[in-house]
Amino acid sequence: MMRHILLVSVPLVLIFAGAPRALSAQPALEDLRVDAERIERRIHELSEFGRNPDGSNGRVAFSDADVQGREYIISLMREAGLAVRLDAAGNIIGRREGRDPEARSIMFGSHIDAVPHGGNYDGDLGVIAAIECAEVLRENDIKTRHPLEVIVFVDEEGGLTGSRAVIGTLTPDALAAVTHSGKTIREGIRFLGGDPDRLDEARRWEGEIAAFIELHIEQGGSLDSQGVEIGVVEGIVGIEWWDVTIDGFANHAGTTPMDQRADALLAAARLIIAVNEIVTGTPGRHVGTVGRIRAEPGAPNVIPGRVVMSLELRDLSAETIRSLFAEIRAEAERIAGESGTRFSFSHLDVSAVPAPTDPRIRRVIAETGEQLGLSYQLMPSGAGHDAQDMARIAPTGMIFVPSVGGISHSPEEYTRPEDMANGANVLLQTILALDREALN
C-alpha cells in the first residue's frame, strides 16, 4: 500500500520520463527552424556523386552519377518519413499525408541534375531544403492539414523535362533529343526506372495541386551585391530566340573598294551594337543578347557575303519583348538600306512564355521574411526553372537566396551556409503559412 501511495504522489511527468516527447507540448509553429549544419553537410555529401577532378559537378541527367545521387536523395526522403515513389517520367516524389483527406497537396522541390562542369548548389539546395522541411516536421510531430509532396524533377538542365511531363507538354520529338549523357531523353527516362510510354500517368492537372514552391540560388549577383538576404521572385522571364540572317555579297577583299562593298559582317556588327543600345535605352529589367555569330565563307581574303547570328530577348512581359523586337527589326531595315544588305528573322520554337508567380504566395513569402527578420526584395528570375512550368497548373512561388559573386553553372558557384538556412526557414514557414490559409 505504501508503494502505491508513493507512486501516486510522484509528479506525472516523472512517471513517463522515458517518453517525454509524448507529453511535451509541441513547439509553436512560428518557432520551428531548420538545421543549418545538416543542410550544409548534405549539400556536400550530394556533391560527391559526379564530382569531377577539378571539383566541378558532372552529375548530368541520366548518367550513372545521376542514379547515385538520386539513390542518396531517396534515402534522405525515407529518413524524413516520406513515402517515396517514381512517376512515369522519372521524377522522384516523396509524400507526407495531411490531416484532411480532402485537401490538395502543397508541393515543393527542385532538381539535382547539373550542367557539365557545373556547381553544387543550383537545384541541389532546393531539394535538400525541401527534405529538411519534411525532416523538421517529423522531428516535431507536426502534421499539416494539407498533404505535402517533395519533388525532384528529372533533367531540368536539359530543358525542364520532368516538369514538362508533369504539366503534359513533353512531346515525342522532345523524347528523341540526345542529352549530355549520350542517351536520348526516352532512353534516359527508362534508365532511371520511368516509362516514357506512359507519360500520361505523370501528368498533374490544373487545380490538382494547392500550391508549388521552389527554393533556388539566384544564379545572379543582385542579392549578393546589395546585401539582401531573400529574393521574392515575381516571375520567371519569357524567352524568345531568333536566328538572324544577313545577306550581303561575297567578293575579293583586295580588289573591291570600301565604298562598293555589301559586307554582311559589318552590317551584323552594326545590328549587334543596336541591340545593346535599344535594350539598355528602354527602362526595365529586360535583357537582350547576341551570343552566336557565323560569317561565310569565313576566309580572311573574302568579304563576308552571309552572316547568321542569334538574338535572344528576355523579360517578364511578353509585350515588352514584342516591343523590343519591333524596334530591333526596324533598325535592321535601316541598316540594310544603308549597307546594301538584306536581313531576315527566323523565330525559333524554343521560346518560353513569361510565368508570373502567384501574388498571394509572393505576399506570404515576403511576410515570412519579415517575421524572420530577413531583408528581401521583389525580383524577376532571368533563368528558366521548373517553377515556370508548374505556374501553368498551380499557384506558384519562388524563393531566391544569394549566389556569391553572382557565379553559377561553374565550379566556383557558392552560397553561404547561413543563406541556405535562411532560404530553408523561409520555405518552411511559407509552407506552414499556406497550410493555414484556405487553399481549397
C-alpha positions in Angstrom: 0.0 0.0 0.0 2.8 2.4 0.9 4.4 1.7 -2.5 1.1 2.6 -4.2 0.9 5.9 -2.3 4.4 6.9 -3.2 3.8 6.3 -6.9 0.7 8.4 -6.9 2.4 11.2 -5.2 5.2 11.3 -7.8 4.7 14.1 -10.5 3.1 12.7 -13.6 5.9 13.9 -15.8 8.4 11.8 -13.9 6.4 8.6 -14.2 6.6 8.9 -18.0 10.2 10.3 -18.1 11.1 7.6 -20.6 8.8 9.2 -23.2 9.0 13.0 -22.8 8.0 13.7 -26.5 4.5 12.3 -25.9 3.8 14.7 -23.1 5.9 17.8 -24.0 4.0 20.5 -25.8 4.7 20.9 -29.5 6.8 24.0 -30.3 4.9 26.9 -31.7 4.9 26.6 -35.5 6.5 30.0 -35.9 9.4 28.9 -33.8 10.3 25.9 -36.0 13.8 26.2 -37.6 15.8 24.1 -39.9 19.2 22.5 -39.0 21.7 24.6 -40.9 24.6 22.2 -40.3 22.6 19.3 -41.6 21.7 21.2 -44.8 25.4 22.1 -45.4 26.5 18.5 -44.7 24.0 17.0 -47.1 24.9 19.5 -49.8 28.5 18.4 -49.6 27.5 14.7 -49.4 25.4 15.1 -52.6 28.3 16.8 -54.3 30.3 13.6 -54.1 28.1 11.9 -56.7 29.6 13.0 -60.1 32.4 15.1 -58.7 35.0 15.9 -61.4 38.8 16.1 -60.7 38.5 19.9 -60.9 35.8 19.9 -58.2 33.0 20.7 -60.6 29.7 18.8 -60.7 29.5 16.3 -63.6 26.1 14.8 -62.5 24.3 15.3 -65.8 20.9 13.9 -66.2 20.6 10.1 -67.0 24.2 9.4 -66.1 25.5 6.8 -63.5 26.2 9.7 -61.2 22.7 10.9 -61.5 21.4 7.5 -60.5 23.8 7.5 -57.5 22.7 11.0 -56.4 19.0 10.0 -56.8 19.5 7.0 -54.6 21.1 9.2 -51.9 18.2 11.6 -52.1 15.6 8.8 -51.9 17.4 7.6 -48.7 17.1 11.0 -47.2 13.4 11.2 -48.1 12.7 7.9 -46.4 14.7 9.1 -43.3 12.4 12.1 -43.2 9.3 9.8 -43.1 8.2 10.4 -46.7 6.5 7.7 -48.8 8.6 7.7 -52.0 7.6 6.8 -55.5 8.9 7.4 -59.0 6.5 8.7 -61.6 6.5 7.6 -65.3 8.8 10.5 -66.2 11.4 9.6 -63.6 10.5 12.4 -61.2 11.0 11.4 -57.5 8.1 12.3 -55.3 8.1 11.9 -51.5 4.6 12.3 -49.9 3.6 13.1 -46.3 -0.1 12.8 -45.6 -2.1 15.6 -44.0 -4.9 15.7 -41.5 -7.5 16.5 -44.1 -8.1 13.7 -46.7 -9.9 16.1 -48.9 -7.1 18.8 -49.0 -5.0 19.2 -52.1 -1.2 18.8 -51.7 1.3 21.5 -51.2 4.3 20.6 -53.4 7.9 21.9 -53.2 11.3 20.9 -54.5 13.7 21.4 -57.4 16.3 19.2 -59.3 19.7 17.6 -58.7 21.0 17.2 -62.3 23.7 19.6 -63.4 25.2 21.1 -66.5 28.6 19.7 -67.4 31.3 21.0 -65.1 28.6 22.8 -63.1 28.3 23.8 -59.4 26.9 22.1 -56.3 24.1 24.5 -55.3 22.0 25.0 -58.5 18.9 22.8 -57.9 20.6 20.9 -55.1 19.7 23.4 -52.4 16.0 23.4 -53.3 15.9 19.6 -53.0 18.0 19.3 -49.8 16.0 22.2 -48.2 12.7 20.6 -49.1 13.7 17.4 -47.5 14.9 19.3 -44.4 11.4 20.9 -44.1 9.8 17.4 -44.0 12.5 16.3 -41.5 11.8 19.2 -39.1 8.0 18.5 -39.2 8.7 14.8 -38.5 11.0 15.5 -35.6 8.5 17.8 -34.0 5.5 15.6 -34.6 3.8 18.3 -36.7 1.1 17.1 -39.1 -0.1 19.7 -41.6 -3.7 19.9 -42.8 -2.6 19.5 -46.4 -0.6 16.6 -47.7 2.9 17.6 -48.6 4.9 16.5 -51.7 8.6 16.9 -52.1 9.5 16.6 -55.8 12.8 16.1 -57.5 12.4 16.9 -61.2 14.3 14.9 -63.7 16.6 16.6 -66.3 15.9 20.2 -65.5 19.1 21.3 -67.2 18.2 19.5 -70.4 15.0 21.5 -71.0 12.7 21.1 -67.9 12.0 17.5 -68.9 10.4 16.5 -65.6 8.2 19.5 -65.1 7.1 19.4 -68.7 6.0 15.8 -68.1 4.0 16.9 -65.0 2.1 19.6 -67.0 1.7 17.4 -70.0 3.8 19.2 -72.6 6.7 16.7 -73.1 6.4 15.8 -76.7 7.6 12.7 -78.7 10.0 15.0 -80.5 11.5 16.1 -77.2 11.9 12.5 -76.1 14.2 11.9 -79.1 16.6 14.7 -78.1 20.1 13.5 -77.2 21.3 14.6 -73.8 24.8 15.2 -72.3 24.7 11.6 -71.0 24.7 10.3 -74.7 21.2 8.9 -74.2 18.0 10.2 -75.7 15.5 11.5 -73.1 13.4 8.5 -73.9 16.3 6.2 -73.1 17.3 8.2 -70.1 13.8 8.0 -68.5 13.9 4.2 -68.9 17.4 4.2 -67.4 16.1 5.9 -64.3 13.2 3.5 -63.9 10.5 5.5 -65.6 8.3 4.6 -68.5 8.2 7.1 -71.5 5.3 5.2 -73.0 3.1 6.0 -70.0 3.8 9.7 -69.5 0.1 10.5 -69.2 0.4 8.9 -65.7 2.9 11.5 -64.6 0.6 14.4 -65.6 -0.9 16.6 -62.8 -4.0 18.6 -63.8 -4.7 22.3 -63.2 -6.3 22.7 -59.8 -4.9 19.4 -58.5 -2.1 21.0 -56.5 -2.9 23.7 -54.0 0.5 25.4 -54.3 4.0 24.8 -55.6 7.1 26.5 -54.2 10.7 26.3 -55.3 13.7 27.5 -53.3 16.7 28.2 -55.5 20.0 30.1 -55.6 19.7 33.4 -57.5 22.4 32.5 -60.1 22.9 36.2 -60.5 24.6 38.9 -58.4 21.8 41.2 -57.3 21.1 39.9 -53.8 24.8 39.4 -53.0 26.0 42.8 -54.3 23.2 44.6 -52.4 23.4 42.6 -49.2 19.8 41.4 -49.4 19.1 38.0 -47.9 15.9 36.8 -49.7 14.6 37.3 -53.2 10.8 37.1 -53.6 10.5 36.1 -57.3 7.9 38.0 -59.2 8.0 35.6 -62.1 10.3 33.7 -64.5 11.0 35.7 -67.6 9.8 34.9 -71.0 12.5 34.0 -73.5 12.3 34.5 -77.3 15.0 33.4 -79.7 15.6 34.3 -83.4 18.1 33.3 -86.0 19.1 36.5 -87.9 20.5 36.0 -91.4 22.2 39.0 -93.1 22.8 38.6 -96.8 25.4 40.8 -98.5 27.8 40.0 -101.4 30.9 37.9 -101.1 33.7 39.4 -103.1 37.5 39.7 -103.3 38.8 41.6 -100.3 41.8 43.1 -102.1 40.1 44.3 -105.3 36.7 45.6 -104.0 36.8 49.3 -102.9 35.4 50.0 -99.5 32.5 52.1 -100.8 31.4 49.3 -103.2 31.0 46.6 -100.6 27.9 44.8 -99.3 29.7 43.5 -96.2 27.3 41.2 -94.2 29.6 41.0 -91.2 29.9 44.8 -90.9 26.1 45.1 -91.1 25.7 42.4 -88.4 28.2 44.3 -86.2 26.0 47.4 -86.5 22.9 45.4 -85.5 24.7 43.9 -82.5 25.5 47.4 -81.2 21.9 48.5 -82.0 20.5 45.5 -79.9 22.6 46.7 -76.9 21.5 50.3 -77.3 17.8 49.5 -77.8 17.7 47.2 -74.8 19.7 49.4 -72.4 17.9 52.5 -73.6 14.4 51.2 -72.7 13.6 51.4 -68.9 13.1 48.0 -67.2 14.9 44.8 -66.3 14.8 43.1 -69.7 17.9 41.8 -71.3 19.0 41.2 -74.9 21.9 39.1 -76.1 23.7 38.1 -79.3 25.6 35.0 -78.3 26.4 33.3 -81.5 27.6 34.5 -84.9 28.9 32.8 -88.1 30.3 34.5 -91.1 30.5 32.9 -94.6 32.5 32.0 -96.5 34.9 32.6 -93.5 38.1 33.4 -95.4 40.4 36.3 -94.4 40.6 37.4 -98.0 36.9 37.3 -98.9 34.3 40.0 -97.9 31.6 38.1 -95.8 28.6 37.5 -98.0 26.4 36.0 -95.4 26.2 36.1 -91.6 23.9 34.1 -89.3 23.6 35.2 -85.7 21.4 34.6 -82.7 19.1 37.1 -81.0 17.7 36.4 -77.5 15.3 38.7 -75.6 14.0 38.1 -72.0 11.5 39.9 -69.9 8.6 39.2 -67.5 6.3 40.9 -70.0 5.6 39.4 -73.4 4.5 42.8 -74.6 7.9 44.3 -73.7 9.6 41.5 -75.7 7.5 42.2 -78.7 8.1 45.9 -78.5 11.9 45.5 -78.2 11.9 43.1 -81.2 9.9 45.6 -83.3 12.5 48.3 -82.6 15.4 45.9 -83.4 13.8 44.8 -86.6 13.1 48.4 -87.7 16.8 49.3 -87.0 17.8 46.2 -89.1 15.8 47.6 -92.0 17.5 50.9 -91.7 21.0 49.3 -91.6 20.1 47.1 -94.6 19.2 50.2 -96.6 22.4 51.9 -95.8 24.7 48.9 -96.3 23.2 47.2 -99.3 22.4 44.0 -97.3 19.2 42.2 -96.5 18.1 41.0 -93.0 15.7 38.1 -92.3 14.5 36.9 -88.9 13.5 33.3 -88.2 11.7 32.8 -84.9 12.9 29.6 -83.2 10.5 27.2 -81.4 12.4 27.2 -78.1 10.6 30.2 -76.6 9.3 30.2 -73.0 6.3 32.4 -72.1 6.6 34.6 -69.1 5.5 32.8 -65.9 4.3 35.3 -63.2 4.3 33.9 -59.7 1.1 33.9 -57.6 0.6 37.3 -55.8 -0.8 35.6 -52.7 2.3 33.3 -52.4 4.6 36.3 -53.0 2.9 38.1 -50.1 3.3 35.1 -47.8 7.0 34.7 -48.7 7.6 38.4 -48.1 5.7 38.4 -44.8 7.6 35.3 -43.7 10.9 37.0 -44.5 9.8 40.0 -42.3 8.8 37.7 -39.4 12.2 36.0 -39.6 14.0 39.4 -39.5 15.4 38.9 -43.1 15.8 41.6 -45.7 14.1 40.9 -49.0 13.3 42.3 -52.4 11.0 41.6 -55.3 12.8 40.5 -58.4 12.4 38.5 -61.6 14.2 35.3 -62.4 16.3 35.7 -65.5 16.9 32.0 -65.8 14.5 29.2 -66.5 13.2 26.9 -63.7 10.7 24.1 -63.2 8.6 26.6 -61.4 7.8 28.3 -64.8 6.1 25.1 -65.9 4.3 24.5 -62.6 2.9 28.0 -62.7 0.7 26.8 -65.6 -1.2 24.4 -63.4 -0.8 25.6 -59.8 -0.3 28.8 -57.8 3.4 29.1 -57.7 6.0 30.9 -55.6 9.8 31.0 -55.8 12.4 32.0 -53.2 15.9 33.1 -54.1 19.0 33.2 -51.9 22.3 34.9 -52.8 24.9 33.4 -55.1 28.3 34.7 -54.0 29.7 36.9 -56.8 26.7 36.1 -59.0 28.5 32.9 -60.2 26.6 29.9 -61.3 26.9 26.9 -63.7 30.6 26.9 -62.6 32.7 25.1 -60.0 33.0 28.5 -58.3 29.3 28.5 -57.6 28.8 29.1 -53.9 26.0 30.0 -51.4 26.9 30.6 -47.8 25.5 28.2 -45.2 23.7 31.0 -43.4 22.0 32.0 -46.6 21.0 28.4 -47.3 19.4 28.2 -43.8 17.6 31.5 -44.3 16.1 30.3 -47.5 15.1 26.9 -46.0 13.5 28.7 -43.0 11.5 30.9 -45.3 10.4 27.8 -47.3 9.4 26.0 -44.1 7.4 28.9 -42.7 5.8 29.7 -46.1 4.6 26.1 -46.3 3.1 26.3 -42.8 1.5 29.7 -43.5 -0.1 28.4 -46.8 -1.2 25.3 -44.9 -3.2 27.5 -42.5 -4.8 29.5 -45.4 -7.9 28.4 -47.1 -6.2 26.9 -50.2 -9.1 24.6 -51.1 
